[in-house]
């Protein structure tokens, strides 16, 4: 049983790239489930239009992801939470734009290939494949990289990010 405790400690406390990435997958899954549950409940129970239900779900999922990453994934207690929120927001908006435009462009590019149509692959399958591919690329090379090395690390720019908050609280 000692090996189980050691393995658990390593998974919870290690800062290695792979272990941190595994923790980020857990955080991402919890955030995604929050997003989908909130979205579905608001759409089906509150009868919100799809746009607003989706936006509310994405917002709630983003908040959950930011908090879990702050406390669990990256353990960024040495970072001012206000700087983390601002940096996270920029990464989150960038992710939204990269996923949206990337999926559209990759889908359009994949549609120009002859072999999927000849193989009987539908446009829906091409879209899902495009969406999954772009989502994975953005997740690995944008979200995880920037969260690990920018959002949840104290940086010299953080003092400028929190300055407007300090000015507002001083009044």
Beta strands, then each sheet from edge to edge (+ up, - down):
end
